[in-house]
Amino acid sequence: YLYGSDNILVRDFNIVDFATDGITVSGDNAASGPCTNVRIEGCDCYNNRRNGLSIIHAKGVEVVGGRYRSSNGAPSGPWAGIDVEPNANNVCQDIVIEGVRTDSNVGGGLLFVPGNQSLALGTTFTVTVNGGTSDSDGSTAGVPALRFANGGAFTNQVYGRVVVRDFAIINPLSRGVSFANWDA
């Protein structure tokens, strides 16, 4: 659990069977602020009850390699391999996800939800995905392997971009990619 931390390296951890997220990157809007300059490398997050990795309030996060798999079981989801989803008045900016593998996540492999960030005026949501694989992610109930969702009504405009390059989706249990109330 990283909270309002700067200059952090998390490398080669095996994180299994947590009741919530395997790894959480967060902070507050006061003294702690967002996490900055974080690198998560080669981690294996398996069978965690909420998400393998949640990025909630951060500027400058690199996720390099690793496996984020079999997220499931908490009373409420989203049960994603990697979820980039700021809370109210938080930001997710300059997030890079490179060469990760996601598989068998009930809520999909990658999830991007900027909606709550819109409570702050003039924020930027930027995520880049370079390579990687999603295998057997999602659910037969219609949850896709790669999901873009707005997260509710936007109060203010959120600026930025999400770029996904060379990300392979294999055997999705429903759809490969889904945009839910997403305006670009």
N, C-alpha and C positions, 0 to 999 in steps of 0.2 A: 504494500500500500504506500504509494508515493503521494505526499500531500504538501503542496507549496514548496517543493524541493528544487534545487538547481544543481546542474552538472552531475547527473547520476548515470551510472552504467549498471545495468542488470544483465548478467550474462550466464547462459547455460544453466538456468534453473529448471527443475522439473516440479511443476506445481499441479497437484492432483487432489481431487475430491474436496475442494473448498466449498463452503456453504453459499458463497456469493461469487465474486469475480476472482479469477486466478491472479491477475495483476490489475490494479486500479491506479490511474494517473490523474490526480485531481488537485484541488486547492480551494481557496476562498477569495472573496472580493475585498478582503481587508488586508491585514498585515502580511499574511502568508502569500497571497497572490497565486497565480497559476504555477505549475511546474514548468521549468525551462531547461533547455539543453539536456534532454533525456535520451539515452540510447538503450534499447531493449534488444538483446542479441541472442539468438540461438536458444530461446526458451521453449519448453514443451509444457503447454497448459492443457491438461486432460481431465475431463469429467468434472469440471467446475459447474456449480449449480446455476449460475447466472450467465456470465460471459467468460471466455478465456482471457481477454484483455479489454478493459474499458478505458478509453481516453475521454476525460470529462472536462478538465480545465488545464490547458497546456499550450505553450508556445515553444515550438522546436522539439519535436519528438521523432526519433528514427526507430523504426521497428525493422530489424534485419534478420531474415531467416526465422527459423523456429516453426513449431506446430501449435495450432490453436484448434482443439478438437473435442468433440463430444460434449459441448455445453448443453445442459439440460437440467430439468428437475426442480428449479426454484418455483415458489408459488406464482411468481410473475416473471416474464422474460426480460430482455429479448432473446436470451440464449444464443448469442452470436459468438463466432470465433473471435472476431475483433469488432468492437462497437465504438465508433467515434461519435459521441453524443454529448454535447455540453449541457449542463444543467442551466437553470435560469441565471442570466447575467454572467455566465462563464463563456470562455472562448476555446476553440480548437483551431490553432493557426500553425502553419508550417509543419504539418504532420506528414512524414514519409514512411510508407510501408513497402518493404522491398523483399521480394523472394520468399514470402511466407507461404506456408501450407495450412489450409483449413480443411477439416473433414468431419463429417457426421455431426455437425452442429444443428440442433433442432430449429434454431432461429436464423440460420444462414451463416455463411463464412465471413462476409464483410457487410457491415451496416453503417450507413452514414445518415445522421439525423441532426441538422443544424437548428431546428425550430426554436428551442428554448433560448438559444443565443440571441434571438431577435428582440428579447426584452431590453437589451442594451442598444444604444443608438450607434450606428456606424461601425459595426463589427465586421471582421473578415473570417471566413471559414475556408481554410485551404488544406487540401489533402492530395497527396500524390501516391499512387500505387504503381510500382515498377515490378513487373513479373510476379510470379506466384501461381498457386494452384488451389482451387476449391474442388473437393471431391465428395460427392454424396451429401452435400449440405442442403438445408432447408427441410421442408416437410410436405407430405402429400396433401396437407390442408391448404396449400397455396403459398407457403413461405418460400421465397426465392433464395438462391445461393448468394447473390449479390444484390443488396437492397438499398435504394435511395428513398428515404421517407422524410417528410418535413417536420413531423413531431408536433403538429397542432397549428393553430392560427399564428401567423407572423404578426408581431406588434410593430416592428421596424424592419426595413430591408436588411438582409444579411448579404454582404458582398463576398466575393471569392470564387473558388473553383474546386472541383474534384476531378482529377485526371487519373484514369485507369489505363495502363499500358501493359500489353503482353500478359494478361492475367487469364489463365485457362480455367474454364468451368467444365468439370467432368461429372457426368451422372447426377445432375441436380434432381432432387426428389420431387420438385415441382417445376418452377420456371428457373431459367438461368439468371436473368436480370429483371428487376422490377423498379419502376418509379412510381411512388405513391404521393400524389399532391405535390410534385416537385416542379418548380418553375426555374427554367434556366435562361 
